[in-house]
Each structure stands twice: as structure tokens, then as C-alpha cells.
Amino acid sequence: MVMKKTLYIPGPSEVEPETLLELAKPVMAHYGPDWHQLYNETCEVAKKIFGTKEYVTLLPLPGSVCLEMSAFNLIEKEGEKVVAITNGFFGDNMVEMLLSHDANVLKVESEWGKNVNLEKLEEVLDENPETKAVYLVHNETSTGVLNDLKRVAEIVKKKDKILVVDAISSYGGVELDFDQLKIDFAVGYASKCMSGINGICPVAVSKRFIEEVRERKIPVKSHYFNLIKYIKLSEEWSSIGHPHPTSMPTSVVRAFYHVAEKALEEGLERRYRRHADVAKGYRQAIRALGLNILPKEEDASPTVTTFIVPENVNGKVRSALYKDFGYMISGGLGKLENITLRVGHMGYTANPEFLIKLITALETVLKRLRTIDRSLNISDELETIWDGLRQYVT
Ligand SMILES: Cc1ncc(COP(=O)(O)O)c(C=O)c1O
């Protein structure tokens, strides 16, 4: 018998069987009235999850490439200043991406595992009033830190700068409030907190961002990443039922529509609370096993938990969970390799049933590897956690 594998990694996340059935339906063309309607309706639902009435599109690209679309459009000439806030692997990647566009990247760094350095952000913006934009990773998936988007947005908007947000591992699991916070460009994701299928990313763009691109003196050095051309083509072709400038993975979009509708049915407020409560349960259980969580409690992410596991067993814990239980969790990234392990509790798996199964397996594996005392028993702790999360049992 083949063991059922469960994705506890922070994306792609486990997909509900019902969503997989969407992929079994006949493939739709990427034009024609049926597709046009589905595409538009999907964008409308995606907007609600962003918390926006602004322009939203679905890009058939990986998340980091969607983020790079903003750089293609924003950075007009060499040496233009942009601030990149970084406190982890994905923040550092963003810096590299911006440097490749010849921007003068002003880094606002903080230690991996800590939140954004807000004083430094204000200071850098005060000292560099010509800064064009600020880039932020909302949820740093490498460290399990939820960055303080609200405070960052307040500072950035007080200085009247453009705000670009990588919401790849928060979209659908943490409130974004695109319009309220006056975000200008945000990238969401299909296969993390939405539990959809990888292949498209919802992207939201403000009028201000679009205006900024329209006012460029130097044309964007890309055809398909040129946002103005992209919007123009989408509008022109939309009259023939082709609402997008290229062909699209239509089955993946249909699956995304399905999960996005389900998210609205659940209610976004409840969904965000479910993610936060389940994450809290994970931290409580992992601490009960005698392990430490990397970030402080108030900075910890509702969608991914990063915890410290001794180097001599770090890889072994991960492989035993997979080999013996079929549970796939992630290792540390970059300088956290062999120091931390990471668990995603995203969308479908942000659920007490998944939590209990993984923690029970983790306890067994840690005992077997003699990382924790064999006499330790966390069943009382798990019972308390279960009671607190009972409302989310499906
Ligand atoms: C915060 C964040 N940014 C960017 C990425 C990269 O996404 P992709 O591999 O789709 O380019 C990830 C992937 O895990 C992520 O978590």
C-alpha cells in the first residue's frame, strides 16, 4: 500500500480532494464567453481577499516573477532609490531582484527572526526623500515572522511613497487591507494559504502605481511585463472574450475560483482567526515538546511556524516524519539551514486535525532520536489545544 503523503510545507500546501476534482473537469479554452465570465468572476473574488476595489489580474507566473513585474515598471533609470525591508531569505531575494534592475537599493535590515526595524525605515526615508518605493515581504516564510505591514504602510504613506508588498505566504491567511493601507502593488498566491493549485498568482495594482508607469519618460524594457501594454491588450481582447494578453492555465484558474469562493463562504474574518488560532496551537505544542520557536510570540506568523531543532538531528527529524508518517515539513533556509524546521499551516491544513497528527508524529520521532525525554507526555497539552480549536474541526 502506498502511504498517503501530506504537505505540511509552507507551500505548496495540501489541496482538498474537492478542489482536485476541479482539475478533472474538461479543459476550457482561454477565450470565449464562458472563460471570460469565469476569469472576471475569479478576479472579483480575488479582489475581496486583497481588500481592494483596484485593478486585479491573474498572472500565470511564479510569485517572485510577479513581484519582478513591479520592478520592470517602477525602476526607470539606473540608480533610482528604492527601499527594501529585509529580515529573511525572501527579503534578501527581493534585494537581489531589485539590484538586477540597477536600482540603488537602500536596505532596511533586521535580524532574521525579528520584526521590521521601523525606526530605521523612518530614518532612511527621511535621509532619502527622493526614494521612489518601499518593498516589504509581509510574511517572511523563512523565519515565520509576520512583518508589521500596518505600521510600515503608515510610515511609507506619511512620506507619500509607493508601497510594494510580497503577500505570497499571507494572502488568504492574514488580512491584507490593500485599499485601507494604500498598498500600490501586492502579489498573492494560489497554493499557500488559499490551498489552490500552483500556476497563477493574483496581483493587485493601485491607480497610483499605474499612473506612475504611464508618466515614465523611458519606456519599460520588456514587452510582456509592461503593465500599460498588458492592461491595454487585456482590454482590447476582452471584447472577443479574451480577457488576458496571453494564454492561461484555465483549469488552475477554475480551481482557484473554487477555493476563493470557499474562502468567502467561510468568511474572511473567521478564516484569518482560524489561521491565527491554529498557529498559536502549534507554538504551544512545539514549546511543550521542549523546543523553541524562532520569533517572539507577538511576531510569530499565523501561516508558518519556524522552530529550532538541534543540528545533529535536524535533517533526521524531517526525513523520519516523511519516511515513517508521510508528513513533509521544510528545513531552514539560507543561514537557518540545519538550525530550524518549518511547518506551514495554510488554508486547508490550518486545522486542529492536521495539527494533532503532526505533533503526535513529531513527539514520536523526537523521542526515537533521543532529542526529548522518553517519559515526556504532551497528551494533556494536546487536549487543551484541541479544546481551544474544536470550533474549527471540519
Ligand atoms: C514570501 C515569499 N516570497 C517569494 C516566494 C517565491 O515564490 P515563487 O517560488 O512562486 O517564486 C516564496 C515562496 O515560498 C515566499 O514564501
The ligand as an SDF file (V2000), in Angstrom:
LIG
                    3D

 16 16  0  0  0  0  0  0  0  0999 V2000
    7.4060   35.2180    0.9760 C   0  0  0  0  0  0  0  0  0  0  0  0
    7.7650   34.5110   -0.2980 C   0  0  0  0  0  0  0  0  0  0  0  0
    8.1860   35.2420   -1.3440 N   0  0  0  0  0  0  0  0  0  0  0  0
    8.5160   34.6540   -2.5200 C   0  0  0  0  0  0  0  0  0  0  0  0
    8.4370   33.2900   -2.6880 C   0  0  0  0  0  0  0  0  0  0  0  0
    8.8020   32.6760   -4.0060 C   0  0  0  0  0  0  0  0  0  0  0  0
    7.6700   32.2320   -4.6860 O   0  0  0  0  0  0  0  0  0  0  0  0
    7.8390   31.5090   -6.0840 P   0  0  0  0  0  0  0  0  0  0  0  0
    8.6520   30.2840   -5.8320 O   0  0  0  0  0  0  0  0  0  0  0  0
    6.4540   31.2030   -6.5400 O   0  0  0  0  0  0  0  0  0  0  0  0
    8.5380   32.4490   -6.9950 O   0  0  0  0  0  0  0  0  0  0  0  0
    8.0090   32.4960   -1.6250 C   0  0  0  0  0  0  0  0  0  0  0  0
    7.9530   31.0420   -1.7400 C   0  0  0  0  0  0  0  0  0  0  0  0
    7.8250   30.2940   -0.7980 O   0  0  0  0  0  0  0  0  0  0  0  0
    7.6760   33.1280   -0.3950 C   0  0  0  0  0  0  0  0  0  0  0  0
    7.2500   32.4010    0.6400 O   0  0  0  0  0  0  0  0  0  0  0  0
  1  2  1  0
  2  3  1  0
  2 15  2  0
  3  4  2  0
  4  5  1  0
  5  6  1  0
  5 12  2  0
  6  7  1  0
  7  8  1  0
  8  9  2  0
  8 10  1  0
  8 11  1  0
 12 13  1  0
 12 15  1  0
 13 14  2  0
 15 16  1  0
M  END
$$$$
